[in-house]
Amino acid sequence: MSEQTALKHVGRNDPCWCGSGQKYKKCHLDSDKQREQPRAATLRPARTAHSSRPLSNTLREGSGIKTPTQIAGIRRAGRLAARTLDMLTERIVPGVTTEQINTWVHEFTLQAGAIPAPLNYKGFPKSVCTSINEVVCHGIPEDRALREGDIINVDVTPILDGYYGDSSRMYLVGQVSPAARRLVEVTRQCLERGIAQVRPGGHVGDIGHAIQTFAEGHKFSVVRDFVGHGTGVQFHEDPQIPHFGRPGRGPVLVPGMVFTIEPMINAGGWPVRILEDQWTAVTADGSLSAQFEHTVLVTEEGVEILTQ
């Protein structure tokens, strides 16, 4: 049974349509309700999305742990996210508008039999986030044309067969300055260093500490207002994954957890401000910002990147 018809045919206490073996109310009920309501969001206005709160050393019972069936579904959605970003590599050039990027992503997602998660969620008007230069995240596609020397993050999240694949990537538009290129490269390495800390028995704080020390060692700053998050069955789940912190702190990592790591690194200070559209977050000092994101799985041996 498809996830689009689940609410009509599956009772709350029936086995979930996805084959996880869990009751529907414990698995896909909430996310199915969100998709039936055009304004029910997995993306949230920037002032509240991924907002930081004190981290505990434990999660709610069963929180964030995925079944093998769910992991297989998230892996398929993650591979689609990667293919979507690959599709853009040769297309993002000077003169292309972010609206055109949105159209490409939207059409590619639908052709793959998936749904673009951002579209119409909490009023977000587009199928993708496009964040240029000083924009930290949640940039809204428009008729603005990319210019030689811009840097841009494209953030995609297809929903495929009810599962979410969340990933973003930086693109260099033509010839960029050495300073911009260095920021992008350090941000990419921040993501890699964060992922390298993912292993059973580790802590969420290990991830943030590795990212923070590397970024600050290169005289950059780590955004505090937005963090990574559990994902897969719903867009935003426990645990939160700050990109700053102390080793040995926060929830313990256990096999079956799926979450994003998505460091936002600024060339200047870390504070951000939100534009009048209540979505677009920009650096408070106007400095450049860069971001890379992967969805990862904690395995028995270490970590698997699901969005590559």
DAWOJO-V461024 format. One record per backbone hydrogen bond with DSSP energy under -1.0 kcal/mol. NH is the residue of the N-H (numbers start at 1). CO is the residue of the C=O. E is the energy in kcal/mol with one decimal. If there is no record, write none. Layout:
[[NH	CO	E] [NH	CO	E]]
//
This chain:
[[9	5	-1.1] [10	6	-2.3] [14	11	-1.4] [16	22	-2.9] [19	16	-1.5] [24	14	-3.2] [25	12	-2.5] [26	23	-1.2] [27	24	-1.1] [29	24	-1.9] [32	28	-2.7] [33	29	-2.1] [34	30	-1.9] [35	31	-1.8] [36	32	-1.4] [40	37	-2.0] [46	278	-1.0] [48	45	-2.1] [49	45	-1.9] [51	48	-1.7] [63	60	-2.7] [65	62	-1.2] [66	256	-2.4] [71	67	-2.8] [72	68	-2.2] [73	69	-1.8] [74	70	-2.8] [75	71	-2.6] [76	72	-1.7] [77	73	-2.0] [78	74	-2.8] [79	75	-2.2] [80	76	-1.7] [81	77	-2.0] [82	78	-2.1] [83	79	-2.3] [84	80	-2.3] [85	81	-2.1] [86	82	-2.4] [87	83	-2.2] [89	86	-1.4] [92	88	-1.8] [93	91	-1.2] [95	146	-3.1] [96	93	-1.9] [98	144	-1.6] [99	142	-2.2] [101	97	-1.6] [102	98	-2.2] [103	99	-2.2] [104	100	-2.6] [105	101	-2.5] [106	102	-2.8] [107	103	-2.7] [108	104	-2.4] [109	105	-2.5] [110	106	-2.2] [111	107	-2.4] [112	108	-1.2] [113	110	-1.9] [114	109	-2.2] [115	159	-1.9] [117	157	-2.6] [119	116	-1.0] [120	124	-2.7] [121	118	-2.0] [124	121	-2.1] [129	155	-1.8] [130	139	-2.2] [131	153	-2.7] [133	151	-2.8] [135	132	-2.5] [136	281	-2.8] [137	281	-1.1] [146	96	-3.2] [149	173	-3.1] [150	147	-2.4] [152	171	-2.2] [153	131	-2.7] [154	169	-2.3] [155	129	-2.4] [156	167	-2.6] [159	115	-2.9] [160	163	-2.6] [163	160	-1.7] [164	232	-2.4] [165	158	-1.9] [167	156	-2.2] [168	293	-1.3] [169	154	-1.7] [171	152	-2.5] [173	150	-2.6] [181	177	-2.5] [182	178	-2.3] [183	179	-2.0] [184	180	-2.3] [185	181	-2.3] [186	182	-2.7] [187	183	-2.3] [188	184	-2.2] [189	185	-2.1] [190	186	-2.1] [191	187	-2.0] [192	188	-2.0] [193	189	-2.7] [194	190	-2.3] [195	191	-2.6] [196	192	-2.0] [197	194	-1.3] [198	195	-1.9] [201	253	-3.0] [202	199	-2.2] [204	251	-2.1] [205	249	-2.9] [206	203	-1.1] [208	204	-1.5] [209	205	-2.4] [210	206	-1.9] [211	207	-1.9] [212	208	-3.0] [213	209	-2.5] [214	210	-1.5] [215	211	-2.6] [216	212	-2.8] [217	213	-1.5] [218	215	-1.2] [219	216	-1.7] [220	215	-2.2] [221	266	-2.3] [223	264	-2.5] [228	241	-2.7] [230	237	-1.8] [231	258	-1.5] [232	234	-1.1] [237	230	-2.6] [241	228	-2.4] [249	246	-1.2] [253	202	-3.1] [256	298	-2.8] [257	254	-1.7] [259	296	-2.0] [260	229	-2.9] [261	294	-2.3] [265	290	-2.6] [266	221	-2.7] [267	288	-2.9] [273	282	-2.5] [275	280	-2.7] [278	275	-2.3] [281	137	-2.2] [282	273	-2.7] [283	134	-2.2] [284	271	-2.4] [286	283	-1.2] [289	133	-2.3] [290	265	-2.2] [293	168	-2.2] [294	261	-1.8] [296	259	-3.2] [297	304	-2.7] [298	257	-2.6] [299	302	-1.8] [304	297	-2.3] [306	295	-2.9]]
//
